[in-house]
Amino acid sequence: MDTLFDKIIKREIPAKIIYEDDQVIAFHDIAPQAPVHFLVVPKKGIRTLADLTEDDKGLAGHILFTAQRLALELGCEEGFRVVMNCNELGGQTVYHIHMHVLGQRQMHWPPG
Ligand code: 5GP
């Protein structure tokens, strides 16, 4: 069954899309937690980070590199944070892996 993010990829649900290529799509989060908050989502519907396989290592690098490049393009050269929530305890709510990129405010640790 299609995930929410599959529906965004297929343009069945609107989103503010920033970038797309054959492997990933990036769009602004609907409930931003920072002035810049977007998601980098692989088109391959992997459920959680725990389901990543050896075959996905290239894709994982591409997600991270896309996150970095778009963060810099969107004005986060002073710093930004990337987050991947994994499963229930990790705070995941959409079961289609995605990298959050947050920037343009001071981040704190621990994240809570
Ligand atoms: P998670 O909690 O799984 O790490 O992150 C899911 C993220 O998806 C949340 O930050 C949430 O705000 C975002 N989100 C949920 N539904 C939508 C939607 O329909 N459109 C967009 N752009 N973001 C969404």
Backbone and ligand atoms as CSV (ligand in chain L), in Angstrom:
chain,resi,resn,atom,element,x,y,z
A,1,MET,N,N,0.839,-1.204,0.000
A,1,MET,CA,C,0.000,0.000,0.000
A,1,MET,C,C,0.875,1.257,0.000
A,2,ASP,N,N,0.428,2.258,-0.738
A,2,ASP,CA,C,1.205,3.495,-0.810
A,2,ASP,C,C,1.268,4.198,0.548
A,3,THR,N,N,2.437,4.719,0.859
A,3,THR,CA,C,2.575,5.547,2.052
A,3,THR,C,C,2.168,6.977,1.701
A,4,LEU,N,N,2.028,7.778,2.733
A,4,LEU,CA,C,1.763,9.207,2.538
A,4,LEU,C,C,2.810,9.815,1.606
A,5,PHE,N,N,4.048,9.430,1.785
A,5,PHE,CA,C,5.102,10.028,0.971
A,5,PHE,C,C,5.071,9.491,-0.463
A,6,ASP,N,N,4.631,8.236,-0.678
A,6,ASP,CA,C,4.413,7.761,-2.053
A,6,ASP,C,C,3.394,8.659,-2.751
A,7,LYS,N,N,2.362,9.051,-2.003
A,7,LYS,CA,C,1.304,9.892,-2.596
A,7,LYS,C,C,1.845,11.274,-2.965
A,8,ILE,N,N,2.786,11.775,-2.170
A,8,ILE,CA,C,3.429,13.055,-2.529
A,8,ILE,C,C,4.282,12.855,-3.776
A,9,ILE,N,N,5.032,11.750,-3.820
A,9,ILE,CA,C,5.873,11.456,-4.994
A,9,ILE,C,C,5.010,11.375,-6.257
A,10,LYS,N,N,3.825,10.767,-6.133
A,10,LYS,CA,C,2.924,10.615,-7.294
A,10,LYS,C,C,2.048,11.838,-7.541
A,11,ARG,N,N,2.281,12.884,-6.754
A,11,ARG,CA,C,1.504,14.138,-6.877
A,11,ARG,C,C,0.020,13.930,-6.578
A,12,GLU,N,N,-0.292,12.934,-5.779
A,12,GLU,CA,C,-1.691,12.724,-5.368
A,12,GLU,C,C,-2.033,13.599,-4.165
A,13,ILE,N,N,-0.982,14.002,-3.425
A,13,ILE,CA,C,-1.118,14.926,-2.294
A,13,ILE,C,C,-0.161,16.089,-2.581
A,14,PRO,N,N,-0.627,17.320,-2.401
A,14,PRO,CA,C,0.272,18.443,-2.687
A,14,PRO,C,C,1.378,18.585,-1.645
A,15,ALA,N,N,2.501,19.096,-2.073
A,15,ALA,CA,C,3.609,19.401,-1.153
A,15,ALA,C,C,4.447,20.483,-1.808
A,16,LYS,N,N,5.162,21.202,-0.966
A,16,LYS,CA,C,6.062,22.234,-1.493
A,16,LYS,C,C,7.386,21.555,-1.817
A,17,ILE,N,N,7.496,21.107,-3.058
A,17,ILE,CA,C,8.664,20.312,-3.469
A,17,ILE,C,C,9.838,21.238,-3.770
A,18,ILE,N,N,11.002,20.836,-3.237
A,18,ILE,CA,C,12.223,21.630,-3.410
A,18,ILE,C,C,13.101,21.014,-4.488
A,19,TYR,N,N,13.114,19.694,-4.533
A,19,TYR,CA,C,14.076,18.997,-5.401
A,19,TYR,C,C,13.566,17.593,-5.676
A,20,GLU,N,N,13.895,17.084,-6.860
A,20,GLU,CA,C,13.550,15.693,-7.183
A,20,GLU,C,C,14.545,15.160,-8.199
A,21,ASP,N,N,14.929,13.904,-8.041
A,21,ASP,CA,C,15.681,13.209,-9.098
A,21,ASP,C,C,15.149,11.780,-9.156
A,22,ASP,N,N,15.874,10.893,-9.810
A,22,ASP,CA,C,15.339,9.531,-9.991
A,22,ASP,C,C,15.308,8.730,-8.688
A,23,GLN,N,N,16.052,9.169,-7.679
A,23,GLN,CA,C,16.128,8.389,-6.423
A,23,GLN,C,C,15.424,9.012,-5.228
A,24,VAL,N,N,15.370,10.348,-5.196
A,24,VAL,CA,C,14.828,11.027,-4.009
A,24,VAL,C,C,13.925,12.187,-4.388
A,25,ILE,N,N,13.117,12.606,-3.403
A,25,ILE,CA,C,12.356,13.847,-3.517
A,25,ILE,C,C,12.567,14.601,-2.203
A,26,ALA,N,N,12.558,15.914,-2.267
A,26,ALA,CA,C,12.682,16.722,-1.042
A,26,ALA,C,C,11.577,17.759,-1.043
A,27,PHE,N,N,10.932,17.933,0.101
A,27,PHE,CA,C,9.842,18.910,0.203
A,27,PHE,C,C,9.790,19.458,1.626
A,28,HIS,N,N,9.175,20.627,1.760
A,28,HIS,CA,C,9.067,21.268,3.068
A,28,HIS,C,C,8.122,20.468,3.966
A,29,ASP,N,N,8.493,20.360,5.239
A,29,ASP,CA,C,7.635,19.680,6.215
A,29,ASP,C,C,6.359,20.505,6.435
A,30,ILE,N,N,5.244,19.818,6.577
A,30,ILE,CA,C,3.952,20.498,6.749
A,30,ILE,C,C,3.842,21.182,8.124
A,31,ALA,N,N,4.625,20.720,9.083
A,31,ALA,CA,C,4.598,21.295,10.437
A,31,ALA,C,C,6.031,21.644,10.841
A,32,PRO,N,N,6.572,22.716,10.246
A,32,PRO,CA,C,8.003,23.006,10.426
A,32,PRO,C,C,8.392,23.286,11.876
A,33,GLN,N,N,9.494,22.706,12.279
A,33,GLN,CA,C,10.019,22.876,13.635
A,33,GLN,C,C,11.196,23.843,13.673
A,34,ALA,N,N,11.453,24.492,12.560
A,34,ALA,CA,C,12.528,25.487,12.446
A,34,ALA,C,C,12.209,26.311,11.207
A,35,PRO,N,N,12.820,27.504,11.069
A,35,PRO,CA,C,12.545,28.311,9.869
A,35,PRO,C,C,12.796,27.541,8.568
A,36,VAL,N,N,13.822,26.705,8.563
A,36,VAL,CA,C,14.012,25.756,7.455
A,36,VAL,C,C,13.758,24.359,8.004
A,37,HIS,N,N,12.823,23.647,7.437
A,37,HIS,CA,C,12.564,22.253,7.842
A,37,HIS,C,C,12.002,21.533,6.627
A,38,PHE,N,N,12.853,20.709,6.037
A,38,PHE,CA,C,12.394,19.925,4.898
A,38,PHE,C,C,12.769,18.459,5.087
A,39,LEU,N,N,12.191,17.611,4.260
A,39,LEU,CA,C,12.405,16.167,4.332
A,39,LEU,C,C,13.026,15.691,3.036
A,40,VAL,N,N,13.993,14.796,3.140
A,40,VAL,CA,C,14.539,14.125,1.957
A,40,VAL,C,C,14.066,12.675,2.020
A,41,VAL,N,N,13.345,12.267,0.992
A,41,VAL,CA,C,12.623,10.989,1.007
A,41,VAL,C,C,13.046,10.159,-0.199
A,42,PRO,N,N,13.492,8.932,0.016
A,42,PRO,CA,C,13.804,8.088,-1.146
A,42,PRO,C,C,12.521,7.641,-1.829
A,43,LYS,N,N,12.589,7.480,-3.145
A,43,LYS,CA,C,11.408,6.978,-3.871
A,43,LYS,C,C,11.156,5.520,-3.537
A,44,LYS,N,N,12.232,4.812,-3.184
A,44,LYS,CA,C,12.077,3.432,-2.711
A,44,LYS,C,C,11.456,3.476,-1.314
A,45,GLY,N,N,10.351,2.767,-1.151
A,45,GLY,CA,C,9.605,2.863,0.102
A,45,GLY,C,C,10.112,1.955,1.207
A,46,ILE,N,N,11.271,2.263,1.745
A,46,ILE,CA,C,11.813,1.503,2.877
A,46,ILE,C,C,11.086,1.972,4.136
A,47,ARG,N,N,10.597,1.039,4.951
A,47,ARG,CA,C,9.740,1.404,6.096
A,47,ARG,C,C,10.460,2.187,7.192
A,48,THR,N,N,11.585,1.668,7.615
A,48,THR,CA,C,12.328,2.315,8.701
A,48,THR,C,C,13.827,2.197,8.424
A,49,LEU,N,N,14.593,2.968,9.161
A,49,LEU,CA,C,16.051,2.901,9.014
A,49,LEU,C,C,16.548,1.500,9.359
A,50,ALA,N,N,15.830,0.819,10.232
A,50,ALA,CA,C,16.214,-0.536,10.634
A,50,ALA,C,C,16.024,-1.544,9.495
A,51,ASP,N,N,15.290,-1.173,8.459
A,51,ASP,CA,C,15.067,-2.069,7.319
A,51,ASP,C,C,16.067,-1.846,6.186
A,52,LEU,N,N,16.964,-0.896,6.365
A,52,LEU,CA,C,17.969,-0.614,5.331
A,52,LEU,C,C,18.851,-1.841,5.128
A,53,THR,N,N,19.195,-2.149,3.894
A,53,THR,CA,C,20.059,-3.299,3.626
A,53,THR,C,C,21.372,-2.814,3.000
A,54,GLU,N,N,22.273,-3.764,2.863
A,54,GLU,CA,C,23.567,-3.512,2.206
A,54,GLU,C,C,23.355,-2.842,0.830
A,55,ASP,N,N,22.329,-3.289,0.116
A,55,ASP,CA,C,22.042,-2.747,-1.225
A,55,ASP,C,C,21.647,-1.273,-1.194
A,56,ASP,N,N,21.220,-0.798,-0.027
A,56,ASP,CA,C,20.723,0.580,0.079
A,56,ASP,C,C,21.814,1.576,0.487
A,57,LYS,N,N,23.059,1.093,0.600
A,57,LYS,CA,C,24.110,1.984,1.110
A,57,LYS,C,C,24.341,3.190,0.192
A,58,GLY,N,N,24.284,2.969,-1.109
A,58,GLY,CA,C,24.458,4.075,-2.054
A,58,GLY,C,C,23.322,5.074,-1.933
A,59,LEU,N,N,22.116,4.554,-1.803
A,59,LEU,CA,C,20.937,5.411,-1.649
A,59,LEU,C,C,21.031,6.233,-0.365
A,60,ALA,N,N,21.498,5.598,0.703
A,60,ALA,CA,C,21.630,6.302,1.988
A,60,ALA,C,C,22.616,7.467,1.853
A,61,GLY,N,N,23.692,7.243,1.139
A,61,GLY,CA,C,24.666,8.318,0.907
A,61,GLY,C,C,24.049,9.431,0.070
A,62,HIS,N,N,23.244,9.046,-0.889
A,62,HIS,CA,C,22.604,10.042,-1.753
A,62,HIS,C,C,21.614,10.898,-0.951
A,63,ILE,N,N,20.890,10.275,-0.033
A,63,ILE,CA,C,19.963,11.024,0.828
A,63,ILE,C,C,20.745,12.060,1.644
A,64,LEU,N,N,21.842,11.617,2.250
A,64,LEU,CA,C,22.642,12.512,3.094
A,64,LEU,C,C,23.252,13.645,2.273
A,65,PHE,N,N,23.763,13.313,1.112
A,65,PHE,CA,C,24.397,14.337,0.284
A,65,PHE,C,C,23.361,15.344,-0.212
A,66,THR,N,N,22.166,14.846,-0.569
A,66,THR,CA,C,21.087,15.745,-1.006
A,66,THR,C,C,20.689,16.669,0.139
A,67,ALA,N,N,20.613,16.128,1.350
A,67,ALA,CA,C,20.275,16.934,2.528
A,67,ALA,C,C,21.289,18.068,2.700
A,68,GLN,N,N,22.555,17.738,2.614
A,68,GLN,CA,C,23.624,18.735,2.780
A,68,GLN,C,C,23.551,19.805,1.701
A,69,ARG,N,N,23.400,19.393,0.461
A,69,ARG,CA,C,23.409,20.337,-0.659
A,69,ARG,C,C,22.212,21.300,-0.564
A,70,LEU,N,N,21.033,20.746,-0.281
A,70,LEU,CA,C,19.841,21.601,-0.209
A,70,LEU,C,C,19.896,22.514,1.015
A,71,ALA,N,N,20.432,22.015,2.135
A,71,ALA,CA,C,20.571,22.859,3.328
A,71,ALA,C,C,21.424,24.087,2.998
A,72,LEU,N,N,22.520,23.873,2.308
A,72,LEU,CA,C,23.392,24.992,1.951
A,72,LEU,C,C,22.691,25.920,0.963
A,73,GLU,N,N,21.963,25.337,0.023
A,73,GLU,CA,C,21.232,26.169,-0.952
A,73,GLU,C,C,20.143,27.008,-0.281
A,74,LEU,N,N,19.582,26.486,0.812
A,74,LEU,CA,C,18.490,27.192,1.490
A,74,LEU,C,C,18.989,28.102,2.615
A,75,GLY,N,N,20.270,28.365,2.635
A,75,GLY,CA,C,20.796,29.394,3.532
A,75,GLY,C,C,21.216,28.905,4.904
A,76,CYS,N,N,21.531,27.627,5.011
A,76,CYS,CA,C,21.911,27.077,6.329
A,76,CYS,C,C,23.422,26.901,6.459
A,77,GLU,N,N,24.188,27.784,5.838
A,77,GLU,CA,C,25.642,27.588,5.873
A,77,GLU,C,C,26.229,27.772,7.267
A,78,GLU,N,N,25.502,28.408,8.189
A,78,GLU,CA,C,26.023,28.553,9.562
A,78,GLU,C,C,25.791,27.300,10.397
A,79,GLY,N,N,25.021,26.369,9.876
A,79,GLY,CA,C,24.789,25.122,10.603
A,79,GLY,C,C,23.381,24.616,10.384
A,80,PHE,N,N,23.227,23.344,10.568
A,80,PHE,CA,C,21.897,22.727,10.437
A,80,PHE,C,C,21.947,21.374,11.128
A,81,ARG,N,N,20.779,20.764,11.242
A,81,ARG,CA,C,20.695,19.447,11.885
A,81,ARG,C,C,19.967,18.486,10.963
A,82,VAL,N,N,20.463,17.238,10.890
A,82,VAL,CA,C,19.723,16.191,10.185
A,82,VAL,C,C,19.283,15.154,11.214
A,83,VAL,N,N,18.075,14.640,11.014
A,83,VAL,CA,C,17.472,13.688,11.960
A,83,VAL,C,C,16.764,12.601,11.166
A,84,MET,N,N,16.947,11.354,11.596
A,84,MET,CA,C,16.118,10.269,11.077
A,84,MET,C,C,15.523,9.541,12.265
A,85,ASN,N,N,14.224,9.645,12.437
A,85,ASN,CA,C,13.547,8.959,13.527
A,85,ASN,C,C,13.268,7.525,13.093
A,86,CYS,N,N,13.588,6.578,13.971
A,86,CYS,CA,C,13.423,5.170,13.608
A,86,CYS,C,C,12.499,4.456,14.582
A,87,ASN,N,N,11.360,4.045,14.044
A,87,ASN,CA,C,10.384,3.243,14.799
A,87,ASN,C,C,9.769,4.030,15.955
A,88,GLU,N,N,8.967,3.327,16.753
A,88,GLU,CA,C,8.135,4.008,17.745
A,88,GLU,C,C,8.962,4.781,18.784
A,89,LEU,N,N,9.944,4.110,19.357
A,89,LEU,CA,C,10.751,4.783,20.391
A,89,LEU,C,C,11.566,5.929,19.817
A,90,GLY,N,N,11.890,5.818,18.537
A,90,GLY,CA,C,12.640,6.896,17.881
A,90,GLY,C,C,11.768,8.063,17.470
A,91,GLY,N,N,10.461,7.916,17.662
A,91,GLY,CA,C,9.557,9.027,17.351
A,91,GLY,C,C,9.084,9.067,15.912
A,92,GLN,N,N,9.246,7.959,15.175
A,92,GLN,CA,C,8.815,7.931,13.777
A,92,GLN,C,C,7.291,7.889,13.693
A,93,THR,N,N,6.720,8.677,12.784
A,93,THR,CA,C,5.266,8.644,12.583
A,93,THR,C,C,4.880,8.241,11.163
A,94,VAL,N,N,5.752,8.516,10.195
A,94,VAL,CA,C,5.471,8.102,8.811
A,94,VAL,C,C,6.451,6.976,8.461
A,95,TYR,N,N,5.894,5.813,8.116
A,95,TYR,CA,C,6.721,4.614,7.920
A,95,TYR,C,C,7.161,4.477,6.462
A,96,HIS,N,N,7.960,5.450,6.070
A,96,HIS,CA,C,8.635,5.520,4.759
A,96,HIS,C,C,9.840,6.393,5.064
A,97,ILE,N,N,11.024,5.823,5.057
A,97,ILE,CA,C,12.167,6.553,5.639
A,97,ILE,C,C,12.335,7.944,5.028
A,98,HIS,N,N,12.807,8.835,5.865
A,98,HIS,CA,C,13.003,10.228,5.457
A,98,HIS,C,C,14.007,10.869,6.392
A,99,MET,N,N,14.763,11.785,5.832
A,99,MET,CA,C,15.712,12.557,6.635
A,99,MET,C,C,15.144,13.958,6.827
A,100,HIS,N,N,15.012,14.371,8.089
A,100,HIS,CA,C,14.627,15.754,8.390
A,100,HIS,C,C,15.883,16.632,8.280
A,101,VAL,N,N,15.720,17.806,7.738
A,101,VAL,CA,C,16.802,18.798,7.757
A,101,VAL,C,C,16.212,20.073,8.360
A,102,LEU,N,N,16.847,20.534,9.450
A,102,LEU,CA,C,16.338,21.702,10.176
A,102,LEU,C,C,17.443,22.749,10.264
A,103,GLY,N,N,17.057,24.011,10.072
A,103,GLY,CA,C,18.088,25.040,10.142
A,103,GLY,C,C,17.517,26.415,10.373
A,104,GLN,N,N,18.454,27.352,10.471
A,104,GLN,CA,C,18.186,28.775,10.701
A,104,GLN,C,C,17.587,29.064,12.073
A,105,ARG,N,N,17.884,28.207,13.032
A,105,ARG,CA,C,17.707,28.561,14.443
A,105,ARG,C,C,18.724,27.769,15.251
A,106,GLN,N,N,18.973,28.197,16.503
A,106,GLN,CA,C,19.911,27.469,17.356
A,106,GLN,C,C,19.312,26.132,17.760
A,107,MET,N,N,20.039,25.053,17.559
A,107,MET,CA,C,19.609,23.723,17.998
A,107,MET,C,C,20.178,23.439,19.385
A,108,HIS,N,N,19.528,22.558,20.104
A,108,HIS,CA,C,19.956,22.236,21.465
A,108,HIS,C,C,20.170,20.734,21.600
A,109,TRP,N,N,20.870,20.367,22.672
A,109,TRP,CA,C,21.132,18.960,22.961
A,109,TRP,C,C,21.014,18.751,24.456
A,110,PRO,N,N,20.352,17.731,24.983
A,110,PRO,CA,C,19.711,16.648,24.217
A,110,PRO,C,C,18.440,17.114,23.509
A,111,PRO,N,N,18.042,16.389,22.446
A,111,PRO,CA,C,16.929,16.851,21.619
A,111,PRO,C,C,15.556,16.612,22.254
A,112,GLY,N,N,15.452,15.740,23.249
A,112,GLY,CA,C,14.151,15.508,23.887
A,112,GLY,C,C,13.323,14.426,23.185
L,1,5GP,P1,P,8.545,11.404,11.532
L,1,5GP,O1,O,7.729,11.761,12.734
L,1,5GP,O2,O,8.044,10.117,10.894
L,1,5GP,O3,O,10.020,11.414,11.738
L,1,5GP,O4,O,8.316,12.586,10.506
L,1,5GP,C1,C,7.212,12.709,9.707
L,1,5GP,C2,C,7.140,14.160,9.273
L,1,5GP,O5,O,6.245,14.256,8.186
L,1,5GP,C3,C,6.619,15.100,10.365
L,1,5GP,O6,O,7.590,16.097,10.644
L,1,5GP,C4,C,5.345,15.673,9.762
L,1,5GP,O7,O,5.134,17.024,10.086
L,1,5GP,C5,C,5.555,15.467,8.279
L,1,5GP,N1,N,4.324,15.295,7.538
L,1,5GP,C6,C,3.255,14.521,7.893
L,1,5GP,N2,N,2.301,14.598,6.959
L,1,5GP,C7,C,2.770,15.446,5.992
L,1,5GP,C8,C,2.213,15.913,4.759
L,1,5GP,O8,O,1.105,15.582,4.343
L,1,5GP,N3,N,2.987,16.770,4.035
L,1,5GP,C9,C,4.219,17.162,4.445
L,1,5GP,N4,N,4.886,18.005,3.660
L,1,5GP,N5,N,4.770,16.725,5.598
L,1,5GP,C10,C,4.047,15.873,6.359
